[in-house]
Amino acid sequence: MRAETWPAGGLTGIGDEAAPDLDGQLAAVRALGWNAVELRTVDGHAVAALDGAGRDRLVRAVHAAELTVVCLDSRIGGWAGSVLDPLDRDTAELSALAGLCADLGTSFVRIMSYPNAGLPAHGWRRAVIDRIRVLTDLAAGYGITLLHENCAGWAATSAQRGLELLDAVGSPALRLLFDVGNGVAHGYDAPSLLAELLPFVAHVHVKDAVDGPAGPVYTLPGDGRAGVAECLRLLRSGGYAGALSLEPHLATRPHEDRWAGSTDASSFAAAGRRLTELVEATPC
């Protein structure tokens, strides 16, 4: 009998963590022996902002590389905006990404839940839920699923809020993306949060970090204090069937306006090899 292959969704990575250009991103993923990629930016431009020619080139290149796309990372609700920004900007981005999802054969779009901009706590909560309800209804109509990441926004760092968001929206077109490393940056224990959210997690990002004098210092997976190995154990024992997507932040950190250079694929490759080792060591 063949041993169980885990994770069922395979290993992948966010391409711009390895290289700024599309060809470099796809080559870095293929060099690790992986057959899928997650897409966020190309040459520093969000995939939703690509013009027609750029989108066509993206689709052709992914198909030519014989890669699947597990998720498109949007800017919706992210750290660069706030809950008071115009909603039509986000609905337009979602529309653009829905078309790209159809062309690339993926159904997942990453979102966040909007940093506050001076609203009282109850007003922030209400505005976030109202916005994400609108976006989720649109996503359901497009046949795609929004994945809320535990990063920026109202529902990011609390299991109670994450579950409250899912309950308030009440749609299978909204699920969770769990980033193992975000607890170091945002001050919570990732395995504890994951244990409460696990049944609703449809996609996972993997990074690791230690505390530094000016914020997180990112490391190879398993070398930091994020609890990567424990999170992997929880995911496997809990029957997680999605993908594990590498986002090591060794080269690219968008929130610091730091982008991968043309020679940064080596650190991505090292992190990918380490992730493979950790997965292989995760008990059934």
Solvent accessible surface area in square Angstrom, and as a share of the most:
residue,aa,sasa,rsa
1,M,244,1.09
2,R,211,0.77
3,A,91,0.71
4,E,110,0.49
5,T,101,0.59
6,W,24,0.08
7,P,5,0.03
8,A,77,0.60
9,G,35,0.34
10,G,26,0.25
11,L,27,0.13
12,T,1,0.00
13,G,0,0.00
14,I,0,0.00
15,G,0,0.00
16,D,2,0.01
17,E,1,0.00
18,A,0,0.00
19,A,5,0.04
20,P,36,0.22
21,D,51,0.26
22,L,1,0.01
23,D,84,0.44
24,G,21,0.20
25,Q,0,0.00
26,L,10,0.05
27,A,61,0.47
28,A,12,0.09
29,V,0,0.00
30,R,109,0.40
31,A,89,0.69
32,L,34,0.17
33,G,66,0.64
34,W,19,0.07
35,N,105,0.54
36,A,5,0.04
37,V,0,0.00
38,E,0,0.00
39,L,0,0.00
40,R,18,0.07
41,T,9,0.05
42,V,10,0.06
43,D,85,0.44
44,G,38,0.37
45,H,113,0.50
46,A,13,0.10
47,V,1,0.00
48,A,14,0.11
49,A,61,0.47
50,L,29,0.15
51,D,98,0.51
52,G,47,0.45
53,A,76,0.59
54,G,22,0.21
55,R,50,0.18
56,D,79,0.41
57,R,99,0.36
58,L,1,0.01
59,V,25,0.14
60,R,151,0.55
61,A,21,0.16
62,V,1,0.00
63,H,98,0.44
64,A,86,0.66
65,A,22,0.17
66,E,138,0.62
67,L,9,0.04
68,T,86,0.50
69,V,7,0.04
70,V,26,0.15
71,C,0,0.00
72,L,0,0.00
73,D,3,0.01
74,S,4,0.02
75,R,136,0.50
76,I,1,0.00
77,G,4,0.03
78,G,9,0.09
79,W,120,0.42
80,A,88,0.68
81,G,24,0.23
82,S,19,0.12
83,V,2,0.01
84,L,105,0.52
85,D,35,0.18
86,P,85,0.53
87,L,48,0.24
88,D,102,0.53
89,R,135,0.49
90,D,9,0.05
91,T,34,0.20
92,A,63,0.49
93,E,14,0.06
94,L,0,0.00
95,S,53,0.34
96,A,32,0.24
97,L,1,0.00
98,A,12,0.09
99,G,32,0.31
100,L,0,0.00
101,C,1,0.01
102,A,82,0.64
103,D,76,0.39
104,L,11,0.05
105,G,70,0.67
106,T,15,0.09
107,S,50,0.32
108,F,53,0.22
109,V,0,0.00
110,R,18,0.07
111,I,0,0.00
112,M,9,0.04
113,S,0,0.00
114,Y,4,0.02
115,P,32,0.20
116,N,53,0.27
117,A,45,0.35
118,G,75,0.72
119,L,49,0.24
120,P,76,0.48
121,A,71,0.55
122,H,119,0.53
123,G,7,0.07
124,W,43,0.15
125,R,91,0.33
126,R,131,0.48
127,A,26,0.20
128,V,0,0.00
129,I,7,0.03
130,D,68,0.35
131,R,27,0.10
132,I,0,0.00
133,R,92,0.34
134,V,65,0.37
135,L,0,0.00
136,T,0,0.00
137,D,93,0.48
138,L,64,0.32
139,A,0,0.00
140,A,57,0.44
141,G,70,0.68
142,Y,95,0.36
143,G,58,0.56
144,I,10,0.05
145,T,24,0.14
146,L,0,0.00
147,L,0,0.00
148,H,4,0.02
149,E,4,0.02
150,N,6,0.03
151,C,24,0.15
152,A,11,0.08
153,G,18,0.18
154,W,11,0.04
155,A,4,0.03
156,A,2,0.01
157,T,61,0.36
158,S,35,0.23
159,A,8,0.06
160,Q,138,0.61
161,R,82,0.30
162,G,2,0.02
163,L,59,0.29
164,E,50,0.23
165,L,0,0.00
166,L,16,0.08
167,D,118,0.61
168,A,30,0.23
169,V,17,0.10
170,G,62,0.59
171,S,22,0.14
172,P,109,0.69
173,A,9,0.07
174,L,1,0.00
175,R,76,0.28
176,L,6,0.03
177,L,2,0.01
178,F,2,0.01
179,D,0,0.00
180,V,0,0.00
181,G,1,0.01
182,N,9,0.05
183,G,2,0.02
184,V,11,0.07
185,A,48,0.38
186,H,80,0.36
187,G,66,0.63
188,Y,36,0.14
189,D,84,0.43
190,A,4,0.03
191,P,20,0.12
192,S,63,0.41
193,L,13,0.06
194,L,0,0.00
195,A,56,0.43
196,E,105,0.47
197,L,11,0.06
198,L,28,0.14
199,P,108,0.68
200,F,75,0.31
201,V,14,0.08
202,A,25,0.19
203,H,2,0.01
204,V,0,0.00
205,H,0,0.00
206,V,0,0.00
207,K,6,0.02
208,D,1,0.00
209,A,0,0.00
210,V,55,0.31
211,D,90,0.47
212,G,21,0.21
213,P,150,0.95
214,A,108,0.84
215,G,30,0.29
216,P,36,0.23
217,V,74,0.43
218,Y,20,0.07
219,T,25,0.15
220,L,50,0.25
221,P,0,0.00
222,G,39,0.37
223,D,79,0.41
224,G,22,0.21
225,R,123,0.45
226,A,5,0.04
227,G,26,0.25
228,V,3,0.02
229,A,61,0.47
230,E,69,0.31
231,C,0,0.00
232,L,1,0.00
233,R,93,0.34
234,L,29,0.14
235,L,0,0.00
236,R,33,0.12
237,S,72,0.46
238,G,47,0.46
239,G,58,0.56
240,Y,14,0.05
241,A,70,0.55
242,G,17,0.16
243,A,6,0.05
244,L,0,0.00
245,S,0,0.00
246,L,0,0.00
247,E,8,0.04
248,P,1,0.01
249,H,10,0.05
250,L,38,0.19
251,A,5,0.04
252,T,0,0.00
253,R,35,0.13
254,P,16,0.10
255,H,84,0.37
256,E,90,0.40
257,D,112,0.58
258,R,105,0.38
259,W,94,0.33
260,A,5,0.04
261,G,30,0.29
262,S,98,0.63
263,T,117,0.68
264,D,41,0.21
265,A,39,0.30
266,S,82,0.53
267,S,34,0.22
268,F,0,0.00
269,A,24,0.18
270,A,30,0.23
271,A,0,0.00
272,G,0,0.00
273,R,139,0.51
274,R,63,0.23
275,L,0,0.00
276,T,42,0.24
277,E,100,0.45
278,L,34,0.17
279,V,10,0.06
280,E,134,0.60
281,A,79,0.61
282,T,11,0.06
283,P,82,0.52
284,C,121,0.72
